[in-house]
């Protein structure tokens, strides 16, 4: 009997530890997100201006703890802020994210979460928002700029993006009159905001593929490795070799003028990219600039639903091309740990042909020190004399 009591006590203690360290944080976080979703009243209807960021992202201006911020909109991430911003605007440590999050490159992290008094978008106030802390060592630190208005904040209602006028119309999903009015002429993609929720037909390979809408991805269309290998048999393409911030080497393949069909909408000439290490199908922000669309977060039959409504703009559409930024010489240089490194080089480019290599440390270009080197400067010069540490000089001409 004594042994039985000891065993039961140990098991009870283990269960209590599991509840305290794993179950309770998930429940606590979940209830907090439910409160966030209850922000809008059913009759609320607001028009909010948005802008396009330097990397094609959709952006909104807001106030966090009365500090003005410009946040990029991301359908596949929760609210994010840089660690230095969190300290400046008075974030209070809330705990750890109750699950591991991963970025597009598959890097997993259980982030620190900070709470703020409120966040205001125009006159809409969300109380006690939570933001995950992005540290300087994180690959996405430079990408997110000020921060991210993520899926947890988008979940308060329906967001119609009028991309021609750069206006967001925000309203509650239960307001059927407004929903019918704003969705008139748009194609509904049921579950379109879920992972792999959108069917896209790629004409060159005669196949349907499942895609995820990711407004945090700045490009047009990104395909997985299997789809890219099929496209290589049918299309012309170019390849760029790169070094990521974590030192991993990667390959970007770019296909031009691919014809796709999405929700019955024909896009005849679209740039499609493949990032080998990402290996996923994404629809990005640059692609969505050509559409009016609704991100609908709500409920149906007692279950959470996430639908997408889509309408191609007939006039004033932007280009379905989203060139990866690389100099006309076919190389990209970036400052890493105090040195300037050749971080990208295009296959068969002038840079590759004269013997420059990925990872070369650049000390001078045309006798200018490395502190003046950037891609804009490279494109302005008709000839380059590149000095590489331990390898000597290389001359490129256009």
WOPE-V762085 format. One record per run of one state. SS is the DSSP state (H for helix, E for strand, - for the rest). FROM is the first residue (numbers start at 1). TO is the last residue. Records with the same first field share a line. If there is no record, write none. Layout:
BEGIN
SS->FROM-TO  FROM-TO
END
This chain:
BEGIN
-->1-1  38-44  50-50  53-57  65-66  74-79  89-91  97-100  103-107  110-111  116-117  122-123  128-129  135-146  150-150  155-157  163-166  172-175  184-186  190-197  206-206  214-220  223-224  233-236  244-248  263-264  276-281  284-284  289-290  301-302  313-330  337-338  347-349  354-360  366-367  373-374  381-382  389-391  398-398
H->2-37  83-88  151-154  176-183  203-205  225-232  285-288  350-353  370-372  375-380
E->45-49  51-52  58-64  67-73  80-82  92-96  101-102  108-109  112-115  118-121  124-127  130-134  147-149  158-162  167-171  187-189  198-202  207-213  221-222  237-243  249-262  265-275  282-283  291-300  303-312  331-336  339-346  361-365  368-369  383-388  392-397
END
